[in-house]
Amino acid sequence: METKTKVAFLGTAEQEAELLAAIEEMKDLPGALMPVMQKAQEIYGYLPIEVQTIISDAMDVPIEKIYGVATFYAQFALAPKGEHEVSVCLGTACYVKGSQAIYDKISEVLDIGEGECTPDRKFSLVSCRCVGACGLAPVMMVGEDVYGRMTPDQVENVLNKYR
């Protein structure tokens, strides 16, 4: 699925200075790219193209290599996470009981897709395969809060609790 960026990059001069100092400290060490990228994600919370470009320029590493590492390892995120992560179980039990319709309704209400974040950074949306609550299928989660036996009509009421 294509990810469209809806969230503006909000990096600060202080964050960039912290990243550049970390790069300067680590850049000559063997295998420095991974620790630098981990530090960048720690500083910014994710690795947008702007941060990848800073790393590329400061380390003289092609941006394609940085992007390849960022997309290969699950520990790296290319989009910010919202204050409230909304997830929908698309595992077998939930799916056969209509979880795709729940997911679609959330996507419609928030106007975001898989792995995206609302412009106000309030919500992000992900799907998962099983949350271990099959008896409550279909299941939606907001952070650690579990909502079972969901219907599309209930989605807006649940989301409004977190607005």
C-alpha positions in Angstrom: 0.0 0.0 0.0 1.3 3.4 -0.9 1.9 5.7 2.1 1.1 9.3 1.6 2.7 11.7 4.0 0.2 14.0 5.6 2.2 15.0 8.6 4.6 17.9 8.2 8.2 17.4 9.4 8.7 19.3 12.6 12.4 18.8 13.3 14.1 21.5 15.3 17.6 23.0 15.0 18.4 21.4 18.4 17.4 18.0 17.2 19.6 18.4 14.1 22.5 19.6 16.2 22.1 16.5 18.5 22.0 14.2 15.4 25.1 15.9 13.8 27.0 15.6 17.1 26.1 11.8 17.3 27.2 11.3 13.7 30.5 13.1 14.3 31.1 10.9 17.3 30.3 7.6 15.5 30.9 8.1 11.7 34.4 6.6 11.6 33.5 3.5 13.6 32.9 0.3 11.6 29.2 -0.4 11.0 28.3 3.1 12.2 25.2 3.5 10.0 22.9 1.4 12.2 23.7 3.1 15.5 23.4 6.5 13.8 20.0 5.6 12.4 18.9 4.3 15.8 20.1 7.5 17.4 18.2 9.5 14.8 15.0 7.6 15.5 15.5 8.2 19.2 15.9 11.9 18.6 13.0 12.4 16.1 10.8 9.4 16.8 10.9 8.3 13.2 13.1 8.6 10.1 11.5 10.9 7.5 13.3 11.8 4.3 14.6 15.0 5.9 16.5 13.0 8.6 17.7 10.4 6.1 19.1 13.3 4.0 21.0 14.7 7.0 22.5 11.3 7.7 23.4 10.8 4.0 25.1 14.2 3.7 26.9 14.0 7.1 28.1 10.4 6.6 28.6 10.5 2.8 26.4 7.5 2.5 24.0 7.2 -0.5 20.4 8.0 0.5 19.3 4.8 -1.2 21.4 2.8 1.2 19.9 4.6 4.2 16.3 4.1 2.8 17.1 0.4 2.2 18.2 -0.1 5.8 15.2 1.9 7.2 12.7 -0.2 5.2 14.4 -3.5 5.8 14.5 -3.4 9.6 11.2 -3.3 11.5 12.7 -1.2 14.3 12.7 1.8 12.0 9.6 3.9 11.2 9.3 6.2 8.2 6.2 7.9 9.5 5.5 9.4 13.0 3.3 7.5 15.4 0.2 9.3 16.7 -0.5 10.0 20.4 -3.0 7.2 20.1 -2.2 4.1 18.0 -5.4 2.6 16.7 -5.0 -1.1 15.6 -7.5 -3.5 14.2 -7.1 -7.2 14.4 -7.3 -8.8 10.9 -6.6 -12.3 12.2 -8.9 -15.1 11.1 -11.5 -14.9 13.9 -11.8 -11.2 13.7 -11.7 -11.0 9.9 -14.6 -13.5 9.4 -16.6 -11.4 11.9 -16.1 -8.2 10.0 -12.9 -6.6 11.2 -12.1 -5.3 7.6 -15.2 -3.1 7.8 -14.1 -1.8 11.2 -10.6 -1.0 9.7 -12.2 0.7 6.6 -14.5 2.8 8.8 -11.5 4.0 11.0 -9.5 4.8 7.9 -12.5 6.8 6.5 -13.2 8.7 9.8 -9.5 9.6 10.4 -8.7 10.0 6.6 -5.5 7.9 7.0 -4.3 4.5 5.8 -2.0 1.8 7.1 0.9 3.2 9.0 -0.2 6.8 8.6 -0.7 9.5 11.2 -3.3 12.2 11.3 -2.0 15.7 10.6 -2.5 16.7 14.3 -0.5 13.6 15.3 -3.4 12.5 17.5 -4.0 9.1 15.8 -2.1 6.6 13.8 -3.5 3.4 12.2 -2.1 -0.1 11.9 -3.5 -3.5 11.4 -2.3 -6.6 13.3 -2.9 -10.3 12.9 -4.0 -11.5 16.3 -4.3 -9.8 19.7 -5.4 -13.0 21.5 -9.0 -11.9 22.1 -10.7 -14.1 19.6 -13.7 -14.5 21.8 -14.3 -10.8 21.5 -14.0 -10.7 17.7 -13.9 -8.3 15.9 -11.4 -6.4 18.0 -10.1 -2.8 17.8 -7.5 -1.4 20.1 -6.6 2.2 21.0 -3.3 2.0 22.7 -3.7 -0.7 25.4 -7.5 -0.3 25.5 -9.4 -3.3 23.9 -12.8 -2.9 22.3 -14.5 -6.1 21.4 -17.5 -7.1 19.4 -17.1 -3.9 17.4 -19.3 -2.7 14.6 -18.5 0.1 12.1 -21.3 2.2 13.7 -19.4 2.2 17.0 -16.0 3.4 15.6 -16.7 7.2 15.9 -17.9 6.9 19.5 -14.7 5.0 20.5 -12.4 7.5 18.7 -14.2 10.5 20.2 -13.1 9.2 23.7 -9.5 10.0 22.6 -10.0 13.4 20.8 
